[in-house]
Amino acid sequence: MTEDLDFTPDEIGEWSERKIRIVTRHAEAYSKILANQNYLKHFYIDGFCGGGIAVRKGSGDHVLTTARRILAIKPPFTGYHMIDADAGKAAAMQLACGQQPGAVAHCGDANALLPQIMREMRHDQYRRALCFLDPYKILLDWNVLVEAARTKTIETFIHFPTGDIQRNVLRHDQSTVDPADVARMNLMWGDDSWRKAAFVNEPDLFGDREVKAPIDSLLSAFSDRLRKVAGFAHVSKPLPMRNKTNAIIYHLIFATPNATGLRITNYILKDESTPKV
Ligand SMILES: C[S@@+](CC[C@H](N)C(=O)[O-])C[C@H]1O[C@@H](n2cnc3c(N)ncnc32)[C@H](O)[C@@H]1O
């Protein structure tokens, strides 16, 4: 497919197409289940929605991305909030939203806009929401996750930016780390306690030396934090998203107040992790 675009589309690899499939499949199952419960209103909230079309690396083909595919799901959601900081992408998304009643695109910083939108997802108003937080780097504010968990109505996919963290924050030579990158990490974590999970002390000839812990230690600490500090009842095992050379770009994590949500996602994550012949 090709469309004339008034924004610069992102170039995406196979791992991004896999993510698009995972979130869209979950959204299809979610909307079907929620639409069957007449008293509930269900929403889709996308904090970093993009312009709805990306370019496939290599072929240059246009690919419909998550937000555009979710706008087309039947039965539809009651409402949609699509956010992107890029004016061209937000305008393209507003155009796509025009076809779908209850859909709004917002241009702005997701960290500033999401808390208010999330507070509107009130349990006592029978609202429920599926959220997708997919920044391409360390960018998300921990307070957004706290707000999502507090509602007890929101389940969310979270892009955990493993590659950016490894490259810029967990350097072997810590003196080369830019303080701005540490600040980004603190914002995403909510404080600087990530250090305890990211490094371990190892004895050497001169006493103790701080060395990098395996990345799983950081992922497990973040999942614990989603449960114990933010307050999500269920958190999936982080799914590594790898590029062609098998390097991990990021992890996809799913956090939810709802055991059924976790069951659906575990099924999809397992299915999407199994090579198809
Ligand atoms: C990885 S892309 C999103 C891809 C999309 N979720 C998908 O499935 O195709 C990240 C998007 O975040 C947007 N962005 C960057 N900083 C932002 C911010 N502070 N608030 C909202 N959007 C932002 C970028 O313009 C970009 O479109």
The ligand as a Tripos MOL2 file, in Angstrom:
@<TRIPOS>MOLECULE
LIG
   27    29     1     0     0
SMALL
NO_CHARGES

@<TRIPOS>ATOM
      1 C1          8.5040    4.2130   18.2340 C.3       1 LIG1
      2 S1          7.5720    5.5290   17.5940 S.3       1 LIG1
      3 C2          5.9590    4.9020   17.9000 C.3       1 LIG1
      4 C3          5.5640    3.7680   17.0400 C.3       1 LIG1
      5 C4          4.1330    3.3640   17.2100 C.3       1 LIG1
      6 N1          3.8150    3.0790   18.5980 N.3       1 LIG1
      7 C5          3.8260    2.1780   16.3460 C.2       1 LIG1
      8 O1          3.4540    1.1110   16.8230 O.co2     1 LIG1
      9 O2          3.9960    2.3080   15.1510 O.co2     1 LIG1
     10 C6          7.7050    6.7950   18.8040 C.3       1 LIG1
     11 C7          6.8620    8.0330   18.5300 C.3       1 LIG1
     12 O3          6.9210    8.8580   19.6980 O.3       1 LIG1
     13 C8          6.8390   10.2020   19.2980 C.3       1 LIG1
     14 N2          7.3270   11.0050   20.4420 N.ar      1 LIG1
     15 C9          8.6010   11.2870   20.8230 C.ar      1 LIG1
     16 N3          8.6070   11.9860   21.9740 N.ar      1 LIG1
     17 C10         7.3130   12.1120   22.3700 C.ar      1 LIG1
     18 C11         6.6650   12.6890   23.4920 C.ar      1 LIG1
     19 N4          7.3510   13.2730   24.4720 N.pl3     1 LIG1
     20 N5          5.3170   12.6230   23.5670 N.ar      1 LIG1
     21 C12         4.5910   12.0360   22.5800 C.ar      1 LIG1
     22 N6          5.1530   11.4740   21.4880 N.ar      1 LIG1
     23 C13         6.4860   11.5090   21.3830 C.ar      1 LIG1
     24 C14         7.6660   10.2700   18.0360 C.3       1 LIG1
     25 O4          7.2770   11.3800   17.2230 O.3       1 LIG1
     26 C15         7.3460    8.9100   17.3990 C.3       1 LIG1
     27 O5          6.3060    9.0500   16.4570 O.3       1 LIG1
@<TRIPOS>BOND
     1     1     2 1
     2     2     3 1
     3     2    10 1
     4     3     4 1
     5     4     5 1
     6     5     6 1
     7     5     7 1
     8     7     8 2
     9     7     9 1
    10    10    11 1
    11    11    12 1
    12    11    26 1
    13    12    13 1
    14    13    14 1
    15    13    24 1
    16    14    15 ar
    17    14    23 ar
    18    15    16 ar
    19    16    17 ar
    20    17    18 ar
    21    17    23 ar
    22    18    19 1
    23    18    20 ar
    24    20    21 ar
    25    21    22 ar
    26    22    23 ar
    27    24    25 1
    28    24    26 1
    29    26    27 1
@<TRIPOS>SUBSTRUCTURE
     1 LIG1         1 GROUP 0 **** ****
